Every structure is written in C-alpha cells, then in structure tokens.
Amino acid sequence: VMFYRLLSIVGRQRASPGWQNWSSARNSTSAAEARSMALPTQAQVVICGGGIMGTSVAYHLSKMGWKDIVLLEQGRLAAGSTRFCAGILSTARHLTIEQKMADYSNKLYHQLEQETGIQTGYTRTGSIFLAQTQDRLISLKRINSRLNVIGIPSEIISPKKVAELHHLLNVHDLVGAMHVPEDAVVSSADVALALASAASQNGVQIYDRTSVLHVMVKKGQVTGVETDKGQIECQYFVNCAGQWAYELGLSNEEPVSIPLHACEHFYLLTRPLETPLQSSTPTIVDADGRIYIRNWQGGILSGGFEKNPKPIFTEGKNQLEIQNLQEDWDHFEPLLSSLLRRMPELETLEIMKLVNCPETFTPDMRCIMGESPAVQGYFVLAGMNSAGLSFGGGAGKYLAEWMVHGYPSENVWELDLKRFGALQSSRTFLRHRVMEVMPLMYDLKVPRWDFQTGRQLRTSPLYDRLDAQGARWMEKHGFERPKYFVPPDKDLLALEQSKTFYKPDWFDIVESEVKCCKEAVCVIDMSSFTKFEITSTGDQALEVLQYLFSNDLDVPVGHIVHTGMLNEGGGYENDCSIARLNKRSFFMISPTDQQVHCWAWLKKHMPKDSNLLLEDVTWKYTALNLIGPRAVDVLSELSYAPMTPDHFPSLFCKEMSVGYANGIRVMSMTHTGEPGFMLYIPIEYALHVYNEVMSVGQKYGIRNAGYYALRSLRIEKFFAFWGQDINNLTTPLECGRESRVKLEKGMDFIGRDALLLQKQNGVYKRLTMFILDDHDTDLDLWPWWGEPIYRNGQYVGKTTSSAYSYSLERHVCLGFVHNFSEDTGEEQVVTADFINRGEYEIDIAGYRFQAKAKLYPVASLFTQKRRKDDMELSDLHGK
C-alpha cells in the first residue's frame, strides 16, 4: 500500500530516468515496454538493495555530488526487512558511534517529509527505558551520561513519573527509568521510499525486480556486476542486501566474507484501545521483561528478544521478498506474558495478528560497514541487529563519506567489516552465535562480559596446559586469551557468575598477579598478537616500510622500533613494534584485532613487486611475555647467555636457544613498561619452552598471569592501546608519541605533511591520564570506559580505558581532553598549560569523582609515593 501511495505521489516524476522501472510495479507499463528499459551498461556505483540501507547510501552519495549511480532491487523497493520494521527510532545505545548514527537519522527523518513531499509518519513520541533492578538502572545512568554530553536530551526518572507519562503501565516493580523525549516512531518503508525519491531527483537510477547474480572482480578490484538483465561495468559496488548480504558476498569470483545470520523476529498488533492511544504516546523498552511497546494506530505494537530465538535460512534458501513467516504463539507466549504484566489492561484487547519476519544479526551485535579487505571498491552496509531504522540515516552517511573521501567523518572501527576475518563466516558458527546474540540485545551487559558461543576456535598450543592451571578465558578476534588464573582455593563457580558494575571478585587474584610482575616474574601467553614478516631480495622492504611507517626503521640489525602506520590525516591506522631481523627482513607485531585491517592496509599501499614478500606468521609463533625483575635470571639460566642490560639492551631482538629449542626470537620489551622479555617461539617448541620456563622459574617465584594484570600495568604506565585509546583519527602528537615519529628521517612518509601542519598549529585534543582522588574502590561504581570527563565543570571528553592501579591504590583512566570554546562551542588548541590548570571530574553513571590530570607516564609518581611511604615509616620509627 505504501509503495503504491508513493508511486502516485511521484507519478509526476515518472519522466525522470531514475523512475523508469518503478512504474512497472503498478502494472501500468506493458511487459514489452519494461523489457525495452534496458539497464545502463556502465555506472560509477552500483548499489544492491532497495531497503533503508541502500536508499540511504544512494541519497547521501547523490548529496555529495556523485550522480552516476544505479540502485538495483531484486523485488520491490522497501519490501525486505525494511517493510516489517517496527518503526521505533531510538538513540539510547551503548556505543557513542551508534548514538551519533541514530541522532543523525532522527534529524534526517524529521525533515525528510518537507524535503521530498512524501509522508513518512514521523512522530516524536519519546522513549522510556524501564529498570526492574538496580544494575539495570546503573546501566541506564551510564547511557544517560553519554547521551547528555553529545547533545541528546535524556533524564533518569522515578517510577511515579513513568506512570504519569504512560498511564497504562504497571510500575510497581520498577526502581527507575530513563526518558529520552526526542526519540520517534516512523514508517520505515516510507522513509526508504522518500530517500529513494530524493536520490532519484538527484540523478540516481533505480531499477526494481533486478537481481544481482555476482560481482565481477579483476586483480582484486571491482569491475562490474552481472544481473539477470545484463552486465553493468562499475568501479564501486555496495552490498546493502540485508539478510542476503552473506550469500551475495560469497557468490563473487573473489568471495567477500560478511558474517551475519537471520533469526525470526516476532511482534503482535492489536486493535485500537477503547480510548485509542494518542499518537504521541511514548515508546516503552522493558529490557528486563525482554519487550518493547509502541502505539500503533491507537492500539499496541509489541515485540521483543526472547531467550530461545529461532535462527532461519542457515542453508541459504530464502524468499525473494520477505513474506510473513508462520505465526508461533507458543514461542511468543513468554513475551506476551511479559506484556500483560506490564500493561494488565490489554487482557481484553483483540489481537489482530502476530507478525513473524527475519532480522539479521552479527557475531558481536554491531552492524557491518566499510570496504572489503579482499576486493577494492566493494563496500558493505548490512547486519543491523534490529536497529536498521535507527542507524539507517547515519550509517548511509558514513559509508557515503567513506566512498567519496576515503574515510568517514567519525571513527567507525567498531563497525568496520575488517574487524572480522574469514574465521567468523562459518554457517555453523553464525547460527550458534546469533542464538546467543539475539537474547543479548536486552540482557544486562556489565563490563567485561564474554560471548559463550563460537569459543575455542583459535587457541595457543598451551591452551590445555593453562586451562588446567585455572585460566579463565576471554576471546579476541576468535583467539582465546587468559584473563587471570584462579588459585585452587577459590570458588570457581561464584567467580564466574559474579558480574557487576562495582568492584569485581577477581580483584584480589589480579592484584597478586600484578604484584608478582613487579617483584618476581610472571608469564603471560600473548600468542594472539598479529605477526607479519616483510622481506625482500634487495633494499625494497626498507624503502617501502620507511614510506609506510612514521618512525625511522633504518636501524642496526637486532633493534626494535615502536612505530605505526598513519593515514593522510596523520591518524593511526596501525600501532606496532618492528624488529629488524637482518638487512632485508623485518618482523612486525600488532594488536590482535588488527590482523585483517593491517594486512589490507599493507597490501593496498605496497608496490606489486615480486621481490617483496609480505607473510602473515601469526600462527607460526607462540608468544610468551616474561614480565618482572627476575625474568632476566630465568632466561639467563635457560640460555646460558648473559641477559643483563649491558649484553641485552632495551628494545633489542636476538635469536637464541631456550632450553633445547633453537630459533627463539627474544625481545627485551613487555608492552607494559615493566622489565622483561617477549619470547616468540616456533609453535612446535612452545610446550617445551613453557615447561622449562615454569620449571626454572620456580625458585624465582614464577606464576602465570593474564590480560587483566597486563591492562593494569600498561594503563598505570600510560601505555595507550590501538582500538581502545587511539584510532585512525588520533595522531602521534595528540597522544604524547612524538618520540615515535621521525619527521626528519630523510624521506617522506604517509601522514608527514599532516603532522608538520599539526606541529605548527597545535593539537585540538590530548590523551591524558587521570587518577581518581575521592573514589572508594570497595563501595563506589567503577570506571570502565566511555565516562564523560569534566574540566572546571565543563564537558571536555570521554575516557577510553581504565584500570585499578595496585601500585597507586587508585583508579587510573586514560581519555582525551578537548578545549571547547564556551562562547561558540568550537574546538580550540589544547596546550599542556590548559590541561595542567584544570580541575577535573570523571562522571560514572551520573556521579562525579575528582581526578588529577597527568600528561606524562606515572612512573615518577611511584617514586613520590615510595618517598612518602619512606617518610611515614621514618616518622613512625622516630615516634
């Protein structure tokens, strides 16, 4: 109905080339005429998918000046998931980038009717998020703090206020709620048609009932698409095919992995109430009850995310257009019971129907966007996790910016397709993972929770050995990594089940591991780190790396350089350490989740030179991190070689024997600022070397440690990590890494011009370390990440990561400080003086805690603290 209504509205535009095939949907054009409307033989961009994502990308590309665009839809426009969307636009999200996308979408849809003349049903209703528990309320308070600082109005309200805003709600079991007054409801299909209308007026050509069979690729570059109506040559292809995106990606000559999977999603529609609900009635999200409720034509639309979802189309057989799937009242019954508890007056209301439609979900509950690492010019926007309407406008804008400018205006790494590898594309993995993901949409997400499905996929050779010693595991990029090691006397079950925003039960365990790192020696399995080797027959490797990396890599053999690959804006595309193995060979160590992104960046910028070899050797080496003052004793004893700083200086790499094993790459660095060594061990020797290290280390007090201890050590030493603290919009000058850049190394490198300009003009944000002052570790809420930072009462930025420092006995947060003009709100230069003169507070779920700001590693604070302790001891002795 919506589709036909749009056609009558835009009938006057039928002469425009973009609308030539739409009229056939009304059967107003003969079959012969329709066949004569042949597809163009070439275009700059072909977009596959006429839902809200595809139309949004087309709309934004055309707004940015790209006109040679063809949008293809296999059925009718907006007839996929977009047609069945519940129509709720919500800005309350956990990730800042998602909040910004939803906020932009809200503003876009609000003015779309005025821009296009097409009614979208946009109604500003506001949303109320209910909390049945204190932990849920804390979660809402954390979101509320973040919404307020980016300009989205929201407030925490009482159950009494909830009842005033929505008189049908039962509020007796609530402890509070969050009200977001500018959230809206809208017809998603009409939004898609309005976006298509505007895109068409800007020159985009739209063809429905046209299927993309596969994308043509030559030498790793998109060259065109094959459709059921002929070929179109193109430079860019955009996969916005929704639940079909996975299969479409695999159908190419060179497959593109897009990990998503569909589940059945249910919601019911009722007849109008006796006194019909007003159109402005707020939308309700009762996450503890697993349901959402909105007004629908005076009645109710209510659905949810059940604990036992039904995955669908695993075998890949799905409908051309999504028809309503089978009703399943037994399956929906728990959600219906929850609805009736929340709105008892609905008992007598007549239900019109139960809608069942597929929704696509991704392995980590975040949408997928960006360019394929395997095929240049192949872009993806899909996997919306039931938030397609909320994200559609913003996601389309960011992807269009990415295509036009080479990068989006915000950091979207958390949504980038390259965060996944081929390992996440197994159908079995996706089926099992989405069965966990869908309930998690409304589950309470406390800090440091881990997925339970799709585990033990990538493991170190030491996995079973460490597991038997009490290792508790986390997963990064499919790789199992130890969090900490539970001593034999601890209650394991209680520890696993304790999930909280307050002091965690592993606090004492991690403290003992940190203490051992500082006083004796610990071993951490860090095999998950990405490891590449770059070699050449001549000097090509050095020349290429000098151009790609900001630091000077023309160092003596055996030296290690901390550096990174920058983009044209000077931002970090990669953060790494590189060891020069010999004159023509380099060993590169990067963060775990950079494996795909880093490989793609190197491949894109390295010359196609047969004398130059790039090899991913991540799987070839087990990495052990020996941290602590006694690490030198353990290695000396195992290698019969002197390991003191005189013989083995800092940031040095040497191949050595350890125990019986040869060819171990030993590096004098630990990624924490503590003394020690990294051992890169060929995997066949891993178990032997580990056993020898643990055996010899006994007399030095050796123990296993995990990543939580590593996190505490690196944050108190002001070590920033890529993906958490720094990203592709962060330059070395903004995070105190001037020493890792050699502007005068004698040759140009990517990002150099941007850094020279920034050095001249000053930086507009600065990574800063905050030590919480009046925070009670035992009783107060903990900082984790994303907490607003206030300077002299004014918002200046957010924390990026945090950890408890067992040395300082304080919480330490890292975060960026901006200097917003009080008059105009524009960003100004941030100087050391600006940071040092401020009084700071960190907002944790609405509570502000005083903090001291530091611009330098906190090592000198340890000496201050030790001096203070020594003085107190001498005072005590004096008394």
GUKELUM-910069 format. One record per residue (C-alpha): residue in one letter; z, x, y. Coordinates in steps of 0.1 Angstrom, whole numbers, padded with zeros to 4 digits, always signed. Example, Ala and Ser with C-alpha at 12.3 -4.5 7.8 and 13.67 -1.06 7.14 Angstrom:
% residues 2
a+0078+0123-0045s+0071+0137-0011
***
This chain:
% residues 879
v+0000+0000+0000m+0010+0028+0024f-0022+0046+0015y-0044+0016+0023r-0025+0009+0055l-0032+0044+0067l-0069+0040+0059s-0071+0010+0081i-0053+0028+0109v-0076+0058+0107g-0107+0039+0100r-0119+0047+0134q-0118+0084+0125r-0140+0080+0094a-0168+0097+0110s-0148+0129+0112p-0158+0153+0083g-0122+0156+0072w-0121+0119+0062q-0153+0117+0043n-0139+0113+0009w-0108+0093+0017s-0127+0060+0022s-0138+0061-0014a-0102+0054-0024r-0108+0019-0009n-0140+0014-0029s-0157+0010+0005t-0182+0037-0003s-0206+0034-0032a-0204+0059-0061a-0238+0074-0052e-0226+0079-0016a-0194+0095-0028r-0214+0119-0050s-0235+0129-0021m-0205+0140-0002a-0205+0174-0018l-0177+0199-0014p-0184+0227+0010t-0194+0259-0007q-0171+0281+0012a-0139+0280+0033q-0113+0304+0046v-0084+0285+0029v-0083+0261+0000i-0051+0241-0004c-0044+0224-0038g-0021+0194-0035g-0021+0164-0012g+0016+0157-0011i+0041+0165+0016m+0038+0203+0010g+0001+0206+0010t-0004+0184+0040s+0024+0202+0059v+0007+0236+0053a-0027+0222+0064y-0011+0207+0095h+0006+0239+0105l-0023+0262+0098s-0046+0240+0119k-0020+0240+0147m-0020+0278+0146g-0058+0279+0151w-0071+0282+0116k-0098+0255+0112d-0119+0264+0081i-0095+0247+0057v-0102+0225+0027l-0074+0204+0011l-0080+0192-0024e-0060+0165-0042q-0066+0156-0079g-0056+0119-0074r-0049+0101-0042l-0030+0117-0012a+0008+0114-0015a+0006+0099-0050g+0027+0126-0067s+0064+0132-0063t+0060+0125-0026r+0053+0088-0033f+0085+0084-0052c+0108+0104-0029a+0140+0086-0020g+0132+0093+0017i+0165+0110+0027l+0163+0138+0052s+0195+0159+0050t+0202+0191+0070a+0235+0198+0052r+0226+0228+0030h+0244+0259+0017l+0218+0284+0028t+0211+0289+0065i+0173+0292+0059e+0174+0258+0042q+0194+0243+0071k+0168+0256+0096m+0139+0243+0075a+0155+0208+0073d+0164+0208+0110y+0128+0216+0119s+0115+0189+0095n+0138+0164+0112k+0125+0172+0146l+0088+0172+0134y+0090+0139+0116h+0108+0123+0146q+0078+0129+0169l+0050+0126+0142e+0045+0088+0148q+0040+0095+0185e+0016+0123+0178t-0006+0105+0152g+0000+0068+0158i+0009+0064+0121q+0042+0047+0114t+0065+0068+0092g+0095+0046+0090y+0116+0074+0107t+0151+0060+0113r+0181+0082+0124t+0209+0069+0102g+0232+0100+0099s+0247+0111+0066i+0283+0111+0053f+0292+0136+0026l+0323+0124+0008a+0351+0146-0007q+0373+0134-0035t+0390+0168-0039q+0404+0195-0015d+0380+0221-0029r+0350+0198-0021l+0364+0193+0014i+0367+0231+0018s+0330+0234+0007l+0320+0208+0033k+0341+0226+0060r+0322+0258+0053i+0289+0240+0057n+0301+0222+0088s+0309+0255+0105r+0274+0268+0098l+0257+0237+0110n+0275+0237+0143v+0266+0272+0152i+0228+0266+0147g+0230+0235+0169i+0231+0207+0142p+0259+0182+0152s+0284+0176+0124e+0321+0170+0121i+0348+0166+0094i+0362+0131+0094s+0390+0112+0078p+0386+0085+0051k+0396+0059+0077k+0366+0070+0099v+0343+0068+0068a+0353+0032+0063e+0346+0024+0100l+0311+0040+0097h+0302+0022+0064h+0323-0009+0058l+0312-0014+0021l+0326+0019+0009n+0358+0022-0012v+0376+0051+0004h+0410+0051-0014d+0402+0082-0035l+0388+0103-0006v+0405+0133+0011g+0380+0136+0039a+0342+0137+0046m+0316+0154+0067h+0295+0133+0091v+0260+0146+0101p+0249+0120+0127e+0213+0132+0132d+0202+0130+0096a+0175+0104+0089v+0155+0083+0064v+0117+0082+0065s+0089+0072+0042s+0078+0105+0027a+0043+0092+0017d+0037+0080+0053v+0048+0114+0066a+0023+0131+0043l-0004+0108+0054a+0005+0114+0091l+0004+0152+0086a-0030+0148+0069s-0043+0127+0097a-0033+0153+0123a-0047+0181+0102s-0080+0162+0098q-0083+0157+0136n-0078+0195+0139g-0108+0201+0116v-0092+0203+0081q-0115+0188+0055i-0097+0166+0029y-0111+0156-0005d-0091+0134-0029r-0099+0128-0066t-0110+0165-0069s-0093+0187-0095v-0088+0225-0092l-0097+0239-0126h-0087+0275-0118v-0087+0301-0091m-0113+0329-0092v-0100+0364-0087k-0117+0398-0083k-0100+0431-0081g-0066+0414-0075q-0079+0393-0046v-0086+0355-0044t-0124+0350-0042g-0127+0312-0047v-0118+0281-0067e-0135+0263-0095t-0132+0225-0092d-0145+0196-0113k-0170+0191-0084g-0182+0227-0080q-0171+0260-0066i-0157+0269-0032e-0156+0305-0021c-0124+0313-0001q-0101+0341+0010y-0068+0322+0006f-0056+0298-0019v-0024+0277-0015n-0008+0262-0046c+0011+0231-0035a+0006+0213-0068g+0042+0203-0073q+0051+0198-0110w+0015+0210-0119a+0020+0243-0100y+0033+0262-0131e+0003+0254-0152l-0022+0259-0124g-0008+0293-0118l-0012+0303-0155s-0048+0289-0155n-0062+0317-0133e-0082+0346-0145e-0052+0367-0135p-0021+0345-0141v+0004+0338-0114s+0039+0330-0126i+0055+0301-0107p+0088+0293-0125l+0095+0256-0122h+0100+0227-0146a+0102+0189-0142c+0131+0166-0151e+0132+0128-0150h+0150+0116-0119f+0164+0080-0116y+0173+0057-0088l+0177+0020-0085l+0165-0005-0059t+0184-0037-0051r+0175-0070-0034p+0189-0073+0002l+0226-0080+0005e+0238-0114+0016t+0243-0099+0050p+0214-0073+0049l+0224-0038+0056q+0213-0026+0091s+0185+0000+0092s+0209+0024+0109t+0235+0023+0080p+0245+0059+0072t+0233+0076+0040i+0261+0084+0016v+0263+0115-0006d+0292+0113-0031a+0287+0146-0048d+0319+0143-0068g+0306+0109-0081r+0272+0125-0086i+0253+0099-0065y+0236+0092-0032i+0232+0058-0015r+0209+0047+0013n+0199+0015+0029w+0166+0001+0016q+0151-0030+0032g+0186-0045+0037g+0196-0036+0001i+0205-0004-0016l+0186+0026-0030s+0209+0048-0051g+0203+0076-0075g+0220+0109-0085f+0221+0140-0106e+0236+0133-0140k+0253+0158-0162n+0228+0154-0190p+0193+0155-0174k+0161+0148-0193p+0135+0176-0190i+0099+0164-0192f+0064+0178-0197t+0076+0210-0213e+0044+0210-0234g+0024+0206-0201k+0010+0172-0208n+0015+0151-0177q-0002+0124-0158l-0029+0129-0132e-0010+0107-0108i+0027+0101-0114q+0032+0065-0127n+0066+0051-0131l+0081+0065-0163q+0102+0045-0187e+0134+0028-0175d+0165+0042-0193w+0196+0021-0184d+0218+0037-0210h+0210+0071-0194f+0216+0058-0159e+0249+0040-0167p+0273+0067-0156l+0256+0069-0122l+0257+0030-0119s+0294+0030-0128s+0300+0056-0100l+0280+0035-0076l+0301+0004-0084r+0333+0023-0080r+0322+0035-0046m+0308+0000-0035p+0325-0027-0055e+0308-0055-0036l+0275-0046-0053e+0287-0061-0086t+0269-0094-0079l+0239-0079-0063e+0205-0083-0081i+0188-0051-0091m+0150-0051-0085k+0142-0021-0107l+0152+0013-0119v+0127+0040-0108n+0121+0070-0130c+0100+0098-0116p+0096+0135-0123e+0112+0160-0099t+0106+0198-0102f+0135+0223-0103t+0135+0261-0102p+0157+0286-0120d+0180+0292-0090m+0179+0258-0072r+0159+0273-0043c+0123+0264-0035i+0094+0288-0041m+0072+0301-0013g+0051+0332-0005e+0023+0353-0017s+0018+0362-0054p+0027+0398-0062a-0003+0399-0086v-0030+0383-0066q-0036+0389-0029g-0044+0358-0009y-0027+0335-0035f+0001+0316-0018v+0026+0292-0033l+0048+0264-0019a+0064+0244-0047g+0096+0237-0066m+0116+0217-0041n+0146+0207-0063s+0145+0172-0050a+0146+0183-0013g+0108+0182-0006l+0111+0158+0023s+0139+0177+0039f+0122+0210+0036g+0085+0199+0039g+0080+0205+0076g+0099+0238+0079a+0086+0252+0046g+0050+0244+0056k+0055+0261+0090y+0070+0293+0075l+0042+0295+0049a+0015+0290+0076e+0031+0317+0097w+0032+0340+0067m-0006+0335+0061v-0016+0338+0098h+0007+0366+0110g+0015+0383+0077y+0052+0373+0078p+0073+0342+0087s+0095+0340+0118e+0127+0339+0097n+0139+0359+0067v+0129+0339+0037w+0137+0364+0009e+0160+0339-0008l+0129+0316-0013d+0103+0343-0019l+0082+0340-0051k+0088+0377-0056r+0125+0372-0063f+0113+0362-0098g+0094+0382-0124a+0074+0372-0154l+0106+0370-0174q+0115+0337-0157s+0083+0320-0168s+0091+0313-0204r+0088+0275-0210t+0120+0276-0232f+0139+0294-0205l+0127+0270-0178r+0135+0239-0199h+0171+0251-0207r+0177+0264-0171v+0167+0231-0154m+0190+0212-0176e+0218+0233-0160v+0203+0233-0125m+0199+0195-0121p+0237+0188-0125l+0245+0218-0103m+0228+0200-0074y+0260+0181-0070d+0285+0203-0088l+0310+0221-0066k+0297+0256-0060v+0326+0280-0054p+0319+0317-0047r+0307+0340-0074w+0297+0313-0099d+0271+0323-0125f+0244+0304-0144q+0252+0299-0181t+0217+0293-0195g+0190+0319-0199r+0215+0347-0204q+0215+0380-0223l+0178+0383-0216r+0178+0418-0202t+0206+0440-0214s+0216+0476-0213p+0219+0494-0247l+0256+0495-0240y+0260+0457-0237d+0277+0450-0271r+0299+0481-0266l+0311+0470-0231d+0314+0433-0242a+0338+0443-0270q+0359+0461-0244g+0364+0429-0223a+0334+0430-0200r+0328+0397-0180w+0292+0394-0171m+0271+0383-0141e+0233+0381-0140k+0209+0396-0115h+0171+0393-0119g+0177+0384-0156f+0198+0416-0161e+0234+0413-0174r+0258+0434-0153p+0296+0437-0158k+0317+0421-0131y+0350+0435-0143f+0368+0443-0176v+0396+0420-0188p+0425+0440-0203p+0436+0430-0238d+0469+0414-0225k+0451+0389-0201d+0445+0352-0208l+0407+0353-0210l+0401+0315-0211a+0422+0309-0180l+0405+0337-0161e+0370+0323-0169q+0380+0288-0158s+0397+0297-0125k+0372+0290-0098t+0385+0288-0063f+0379+0295-0026y+0412+0313-0024k+0425+0345-0040p+0408+0348-0074d+0425+0355-0107w+0406+0387-0111f+0422+0402-0080d+0447+0425-0099i+0421+0436-0125v+0396+0447-0098e+0425+0464-0080s+0433+0486-0110e+0396+0495-0114v+0393+0504-0077k+0425+0525-0079c+0411+0543-0109c+0379+0551-0090k+0399+0566-0062e+0425+0585-0083a+0408+0594-0116v+0374+0584-0129c+0356+0552-0138v+0322+0545-0154i+0300+0516-0143d+0268+0506-0162m+0242+0503-0134s+0211+0502-0156s+0197+0471-0138f+0187+0491-0108t+0149+0492-0102k+0135+0527-0111f+0100+0539-0102e+0082+0572-0107i+0054+0583-0083t+0034+0613-0094s+0001+0629-0085t-0022+0658-0095g-0021+0673-0060d-0002+0665-0028q-0013+0628-0028a+0022+0615-0038l+0040+0633-0010e+0013+0622+0016v+0015+0585+0006l+0053+0584+0005q+0056+0601+0039y+0035+0573+0053l+0053+0545+0034f+0089+0558+0040s+0108+0563+0072n+0128+0594+0062d+0113+0629+0056l+0105+0633+0019d+0091+0668+0022v+0124+0683+0009p+0131+0711-0016v+0128+0700-0053g+0161+0685-0065h+0171+0670-0032i+0178+0632-0028v+0169+0613+0003h+0183+0579+0014t+0154+0560+0029g+0134+0528+0029m+0100+0513+0033l+0096+0495+0066n+0071+0469+0078e+0051+0470+0110g+0081+0455+0129g+0104+0483+0117g+0123+0459+0093y+0134+0470+0058e+0110+0459+0030n+0129+0481+0007d+0161+0502+0007c+0162+0531-0018s+0171+0566-0027i+0143+0590-0037a+0148+0622-0057r+0121+0649-0056l+0118+0659-0093n+0091+0685-0087k+0064+0693-0061r+0043+0663-0073s+0067+0639-0087f+0093+0615-0071f+0120+0593-0087m+0128+0561-0067i+0159+0540-0072s+0160+0505-0056p+0181+0473-0058t+0178+0452-0090d+0161+0422-0074q+0135+0444-0057q+0116+0451-0089v+0087+0427-0082h+0088+0429-0044c+0089+0466-0042w+0061+0471-0068a+0039+0446-0049w+0045+0464-0016l+0037+0498-0030k+0006+0486-0048k-0006+0469-0016h-0002+0500+0006m-0010+0528-0019p-0047+0540-0019k-0067+0532-0051d-0066+0569-0061s-0069+0578-0098n-0049+0610-0091l-0019+0589-0080l+0003+0572-0106l+0030+0546-0100e+0051+0538-0130d+0080+0513-0134v+0105+0532-0156t+0134+0507-0151w+0136+0501-0189k+0133+0538-0198y+0167+0548-0184t+0203+0536-0188a+0222+0544-0156l+0259+0553-0157n+0278+0557-0124l+0308+0581-0128i+0330+0575-0098g+0361+0593-0089p+0376+0628-0082r+0378+0636-0120a+0341+0628-0126v+0334+0665-0119d+0358+0675-0147v+0343+0651-0173l+0307+0663-0166s+0317+0700-0165e+0333+0697-0199l+0303+0678-0214s+0276+0700-0200y+0293+0734-0200a+0279+0738-0164p+0297+0742-0131m+0296+0708-0112t+0316+0718-0081p+0301+0712-0047d+0291+0749-0045h+0269+0746-0076f+0260+0710-0073p+0259+0699-0036s+0260+0663-0024l+0227+0644-0028f+0213+0667-0054c+0195+0659-0086k+0192+0681-0117e+0181+0676-0153m+0209+0686-0176s+0223+0683-0211v+0252+0660-0215g+0268+0662-0250y+0240+0666-0275a+0215+0648-0252n+0188+0666-0232g+0169+0655-0201i+0197+0636-0184r+0190+0632-0147v+0223+0638-0130m+0226+0629-0093s+0255+0637-0070m+0258+0602-0054t+0276+0570-0064h+0263+0542-0039t+0299+0538-0028g+0308+0567-0006e+0333+0579-0033p+0328+0613-0051g+0310+0613-0084f+0276+0613-0102m+0249+0589-0113l+0235+0597-0148y+0200+0585-0156i+0199+0587-0194p+0168+0581-0216i+0178+0549-0234e+0178+0564-0269y+0207+0587-0258a+0226+0560-0239l+0252+0552-0266h+0258+0588-0274v+0263+0599-0238y+0286+0569-0231n+0307+0576-0261e+0310+0613-0252v+0319+0604-0216m+0346+0580-0226s+0360+0604-0252v+0362+0634-0230g+0374+0613-0201q+0404+0600-0220k+0426+0629-0207y+0414+0623-0171g+0424+0586-0172i+0388+0572-0175r+0382+0535-0177n+0353+0510-0174a+0347+0493-0141g+0324+0465-0129y+0304+0455-0099y+0333+0437-0081a+0350+0471-0078l+0318+0487-0066r+0315+0459-0040s+0350+0465-0027l+0343+0503-0025r+0310+0501-0007i+0320+0474+0018e+0351+0493+0029k+0329+0524+0034f+0304+0503+0055f+0276+0506+0030a+0250+0479+0036f+0230+0465+0007w+0195+0452+0009g+0192+0414+0003q+0228+0408+0013d+0233+0427+0046i+0199+0439+0055n+0164+0424+0051n+0128+0426+0064l+0139+0416+0099t+0166+0443+0101t+0156+0478+0114p+0175+0510+0107l+0186+0512+0144e+0203+0478+0140c+0224+0488+0111g+0235+0523+0120r+0210+0541+0098e+0193+0563+0125s+0200+0593+0102r+0177+0578+0075v+0148+0578+0099k+0128+0609+0110l+0107+0598+0139e+0095+0633+0145k+0087+0643+0109g+0052+0654+0118m+0033+0623+0106d+0031+0586+0113f+0048+0561+0090i+0047+0523+0088g+0071+0509+0114r+0074+0540+0135d+0059+0525+0167a+0083+0495+0165l+0113+0519+0161l+0102+0541+0191l+0099+0509+0212q+0133+0497+0200k+0149+0531+0206q+0136+0529+0242n+0146+0492+0248g+0178+0489+0228v+0187+0467+0199y+0194+0429+0201k+0218+0428+0171r+0241+0453+0154l+0256+0454+0120t+0293+0456+0125m+0323+0459+0103f+0352+0435+0107i+0388+0440+0094l+0407+0407+0093d+0441+0410+0110d+0461+0379+0107h+0448+0368+0073d+0472+0362+0044t+0453+0373+0012d+0476+0352-0010l+0476+0319+0010d+0446+0318+0032l+0410+0309+0023w+0389+0340+0016p+0358+0350+0034w+0328+0354+0011w+0296+0354+0032g+0279+0333+0059e+0311+0328+0080p+0305+0325+0118i+0316+0354+0140y+0331+0347+0175r+0334+0372+0203n+0357+0361+0232g+0354+0326+0219q+0315+0326+0218y+0294+0325+0186v+0276+0358+0181g+0265+0359+0145k+0274+0355+0108t+0290+0376+0081t+0266+0389+0055s+0290+0401+0028s+0328+0407+0024a+0353+0421+0001y+0390+0428-0001s+0398+0465+0006y+0426+0476-0016s+0430+0508+0004l+0434+0490+0038e+0451+0460+0022r+0429+0438+0044h+0397+0418+0040v+0366+0436+0053c+0335+0417+0064l+0301+0430+0074g+0280+0410+0098f+0255+0411+0127v+0267+0407+0163h+0242+0393+0188n+0245+0391+0226f+0236+0356+0237s+0234+0351+0274e+0260+0325+0284d+0236+0310+0310t+0203+0308+0291g+0213+0315+0255e+0186+0342+0253e+0193+0374+0233q+0203+0405+0253v+0207+0441+0243v+0238+0449+0222t+0255+0482+0231a+0284+0499+0214d+0304+0491+0245f+0296+0454+0242i+0309+0454+0206n+0340+0475+0214r+0351+0454+0243g+0351+0421+0225e+0380+0401+0209y+0367+0388+0175e+0374+0359+0152i+0359+0350+0118d+0356+0313+0111i+0365+0305+0075a+0359+0268+0068g+0370+0258+0103y+0400+0282+0105r+0396+0312+0128f+0411+0346+0119q+0414+0375+0143a+0394+0406+0134k+0389+0442+0146a+0353+0453+0150k+0342+0487+0139l+0308+0504+0143y+0315+0534+0120p+0325+0539+0084v+0361+0532+0080a+0369+0565+0063s+0388+0577+0094l+0410+0546+0092f+0422+0557+0057t+0434+0589+0073q+0450+0570+0101k+0467+0547+0076r+0478+0576+0055r+0492+0594+0086k+0510+0562+0095d+0524+0559+0059d+0535+0595+0060m+0552+0590+0093e+0570+0559+0080l+0581+0579+0049s+0594+0608+0071d+0612+0583+0093l+0628+0568+0061h+0638+0603+0049g+0652+0610+0084k+0674+0580+0081
***
